[in-house]
Amino acid sequence: MAEALNILGPEMTSQVQLLGVNANPLKTQVADLAAYTRAHGLEGGWRFLTGPRVQLESVWRHYHIYVAATDDDIEHDAIVFLIDGSGRERTIYTTPMSYHAVGNQAESLAAGIARLLPGHPAVPASTQVSQRREEPLSLTRV
């Protein structure tokens, strides 16, 4: 997500609100999420939902998100929902959990976000990102 926002630039990004849902049942404290936010360069860039595990499990079920925790190993679906200004789910991206695919994912997400912004602004070209074509995002329009 951070790379998608970099591609969009500050003018478009100012019109976007990110909401992350905690998918780590072992780290549900605000301090845990603050550390995760810093590690991923998203300070001030998003809001994050967390709470007791039973409440998180309810959210995971509602959005059909698989989450499993074994010791310190967390496994979960990586899904991005693009929701328009009226609160309607417009596009669902299922993303591979692969760091080498981040560039292609970011480019696809940036384009999807731009389509939902007023005036549907063009996404700036990203030559570095477009060279990476492994593991594209899977998307579903709703």
N, C-alpha and C positions, 0 to 999 in steps of 0.2 A: 504494500500500500504506500509506503514512504516513497518508493521509486515512481509509482503512478502519480503521486502528488508533485514530485519533482518535474515530471514530464509536463504536467498541466500548467505549472507555473503559478505564481502567487495570485494573479488576478482571478483565475478560475478556481484555484484552491480555496479562496476566501468564500466561495459559494457552496462548499462541500463540508458536510459534517460526518466524520467517521465515528462509528460506534463498534467497539470490539466486545465480544462476549467471551468471558473467561472459559477456556477449554482445559484448564488444569485443575482437577479436583483436589490436588495436594497443595496448591498455592492460591488461596482465596482471599488473602488479606490485601488491603490497599497498598501496603508497602511492597508486597510481592509484585503487584501490577505496576507500581511506579518503577521498580527495577526493570521489569520487562519493557516498559515504555521507553526508558532511557537507553536500554540495550538496542532497541530497534529504531532509534532516532525519531520518535513520535511525540516528544514533549510538546504539550500545548496543541497537538494536532488531532487528538481524538478523545472521546469519552469511552470509558470501559465499564462494562457491567460485570459485577461479581457479587457474591453472597454465599450463604450456606450451600453446601453441596446439594441438598434436596431441592433448593430453588433453582440452582443451575441445571440440575437434571431435568427439571420441568421445561426449561428453555431449550435444552438440547433435544428433548423429545418433540417439542412443538416444531422445531426447524429441521428435524430429522438429521441431527448431527451425531455421529458416532464418536464417543470419547471412552478411552480406557486408560487406566493407570496401574502400572505394576512397578512397585518400589518407586524409583525416581524416573522411570521411563514413561512418558506420556505419549499416547497415540490418539490422534483425532482427525476428523475430516477438516480440510481447509476449504471453507466455503465463503464466498463473498456475495452478499445480496446488495444489488443496487436498488435503492428505494427513492422514488421521485418526491418532489416537494409536497405532493398530496398524500404521502404515506403509502403509496402502492408499490409492491414489489414489482420491478420491471425486468430485471435480468438477474440470473443466478449463475455465478461462476464457481465451478469446482476446480480447485487448483492443486496440482501435484506438489507434494512436500519435497521440493528439490530446489536447492539454492542456485544451481546452474540455469534454471528456467525462469528466474526472477525477472530478467529483462523482458522476455516475451510476455510474461504475465502482466507486468507493469504497463506495457504498451497497450495490451488488450483492455485492461481495466481503465486506463486513461481515456481511451476512445469511447468506452461504454459510459463513463461518467460524463464526458463532454456532450454525448447525445442527450443527456437528461438536463443539461444546463440551459437556461434561457438563451435563445438564439443559436443553440447548438454550435458553439465555437469550434473551430478546427484545432486539432491537437498538433502542437509543434512536432516537426519531424525529428526523429531520434535515430541517427545512423548507427550509433553504438548498439542500441537496443535491437534494432531491426535485423542485425546480423545474426542474432541468436534465435534459432527457430526450433530448438528441442522442446518437447513437452508443452504444447500450447494449452491454453485454458480450454476447458469444456464449458460451454455456456448454454443456458436455457432461457428463452424469453418467456415471460409470463404475462 
